[in-house]
Amino acid sequence: MRSLLMIVVVLAPLALAACDRSPSLVGRYEAVHEEGSGARRPIVLELGEAGQGAWNADSESISFKWDARGKELWLHTRAGGVIRAAVVGRELVVDMPGVGRLVFRRAERQ
């Protein structure tokens, strides 16, 4: 029992460090999805403090929790799914099945 407690004490900080909620990623990101008909649909990704976020497209909003893992951003949906995005400078690149590649560019603060 004591050795199990020691393992938890040693590994807990490492696990927390792996799930970084980097303040440098907090903000608003925008992408445009070009549909087959030529229509352009804006999509907004909001990364809030404390790992809370929202994906907004049309009049639909999906909330999620997020964390950064190295050069990836992981979006954890309430349904249990995970969407992974590559962090490339001020952009987030997501390959969505059935949709294709979305490039979210960080919006300037107003």
Buried (B, 14 or more C-beta within 10 A) or exposed (E): EEEEEEEEEEEEEEEEEEEBBEEEBBBBBBBEBEEEEEEEEEBBBBBBEEBBBEBBBEEEEBEBBBBBEEEEBBBBEEEEEEBEBEBEEBBBBBEEEEEEEBBBBBBEEE
